[in-house]
Amino acid sequence: MKKQLIMGASVAALAALTLTGCSTARSASSSSSSSVSVPKGSTIGVALPAKTSQNWVLAKAAFEASLAKAGFKADVQYAAATNTVPDQQNQISGMVTKGDKAIIIAAQDGSQLGTQVKQAKAAGIPVIAWDRNITGTADVDYYVAFNNYKVGQLQGQALLDGLKAKKASGPYNVELFAGASTDANAPVFFNGAMSVLQPKIDDGTLKVLSGQTTFKQVNTDGWLAQNAQTRMSNILQANYGTATLDGVLSPNDTLGRAIIQANQTAGKTVPVVTGQDSETASIPLIMNGTQYSTIYKDTSVEAQAAVDLVSTLSKGDKPKTVLDKKNNYNGVKTVPAVELTPVLVTKENAVSAYANNPTLEALAKAGQ
Ligand code: BGC
């Protein structure tokens, strides 16, 4: 009975949209959450990007478990490795057409989904950007992610701390890497890191021999390891014939391992490399000192936070969100967000940081 009423309200809101245009529909949906209907038992779409890092691989099972437990059906799809953006666009349109009742999206390219989220909005389907924001549109309803700026700050501070631990005083030679320019997170990570590192570049503590210090110069196309490895090799060849590279800001573990590999191939050791994601391939490297740090962003917790939001909508309640412009402004609006707290992990705290995750905890313990 209640469901019918809610759906009736949704139809009324859509009718208002058709008859009188957006403004009426907007006020209808903001004055009452009953214009959105996400019944228990309905199917929730989850559109994930290409598997460029382990977190995306883990995401499918995490969503399927959380959605099942909350009483929803899961429709989880990955964008293909090639033709990735159109593939994801088609998947999201398909979710709208099929009638998925909410759509959770981790964007391959956050600037290329305006048409699809508009389509969802017109059909009364709430859109939740997950981990990566969707930019240039007012039609994204919520954003669930770790605090990305904080991730960057932790990475920048870890680079400084790691350098100090290896060599008491500078100057230190460092190189900087960032993620893909198509990922709204990548500049936020980089800006967070640079908020810590730029003052140290300015006062001469840090030297960047390549001279490449802007996001435009240091981003890594597609977050692909091969691209970071090639750039690192080229920088070593051009700038580090006799000079020593003391540390590298790497935005995640996959690229960190590629950066380490490039140094090893050149017959060099780089003492401090940062990371992110707590990938199983990087934990042993952290424990044996090859990589200095990573960040723990528990994928299950992040998926659960999005599913909790869906459950809240399902009850007709208003989700608790924050408006955090620095992290979550998408070029059109600050997307109401659920923000989770990332944790910095080094060899020192790895065992305790991974206490809730048997796989990671075992890897940390094995490397002690
Ligand atoms: C995620 C990172 C991940 C990167 C590459 C980012 O959007 O937040 O955790 O390392 O994408 O896949």
Residues whose N, C-alpha, C, O or C-beta is under 5 A from the ligand:
A	BS01	BGC	T52 S53 N55 D131 R132 D183 N185 W223 N252 Q276 D277
